[in-house]
Amino acid sequence: MAKAKGQMDLIDVGPKPKDMKKLGPRVTAYIEARDNRVAYLADEVKEKQAILDAIKKSDLKPLPDGTTVFTCNGMTIKITPRDEKISVKDAKTPKE
C-alpha cells in the first residue's frame, strides 16, 4: 500500500514482550472488564434518573441545605441538589 503524501512513517514501539501467551489473555480480560463497566455505567445512569424522577414526583421535602435524605429497604439515600448526586449507604454494612 502506498503511503499518502505527507504521512509519517510508523513509529517502532520496540520488541514484543517475551511471553505473549500470558499477556494475550490478560489483555482480553481487560477489554471484557472495560466493556462490562461501560455497559453497567449506562444502566447506572438510567437508574439514577429513574430515582431522581420518582423523588421529584414524591412529597419529600428537602432539608434546609437543599439535600433530600430518606431511608428505603434498610438503606439511607441522600440526594444533593447541585449536581443531583445520589449517595446510597447500606445500614447493615459497618463503617470503616
N, C-alpha and C positions, 0 to 999 in steps of 0.2 A: 504494500500500500504506500502510495506516495505521500510525503509529508506536505502539509499545507504551507503556503508562503507565510513566513514569519513565525511558524510554530517551533517551539523549543524542543530540543532532544529530551527524552525521558531521563529522569534522574535515577542513577543507580543507587538503590537503597541498601546495598550490601548483600552479604551472603544470607542464604536461608538458614533458619535455626537448625541445629543438628538433628533434633528429634521431632520431625514434623508429624509423626504418627501420634504423639502425645498432644501436640499443640492443636491439631485439627479438630478433635472432639471438644476441646476447651473453647475454641472459637465458635463452634456450632452451638454449644451450650449457652455461651454468652449471647449470641444473636437470638436464640429462642427466649432467654430470660428477658432481654430488652424488648422483644416484640410483645411478650406477655405483659410487661409493665406498661407499655403504651396502650394496650387494649384495656387493661384494668383502669388506667387513668381516665379513659373515655367513659367507662362505667361510673367511676367516682364522680366525675363532673356532672353526669346525668342525675345521679342520686342526690348530690349536693343541691342541685337546682330544684329537685322534687321536694326536698326538705324545706328549702327557703320558700318555695311557693306555698307549701302547707302552713308554714308559720305565719306568712303574710295573711292567709285566709282565716287563721285562728283568732281567738280573742286574747292571746297572750300580750301582756303589757311589758314593754321594755323597762329595765331599771333606769335610774336617773342618769347613769353614764351611757345609756343607749344600748347596752348589751341585753340580750334576752337569754335567760337561763331557766332550764326546766329539767325534770328527770323523766326518763322513759325506759321501761324494761330494765331497771337497775342501773341505767347509765345517766350521767349528767351531761346535758347538751348545752353548750354556750355558743351564742351567735354574736359576733362582733359586727356592728353595722357598717363601719367604714369600708371594709373590704369584703364584707359578708363571709368572714372566716367562720368555719364551724369547728368546734372542739368537742370531741366525744370522749368521755372517760368512763371506764367500767368501774363501778363502785366496788366490785368484788376483787379487783386487782389491787394488791398492796402498793403503796407509794414507795418509790426507790429513794 
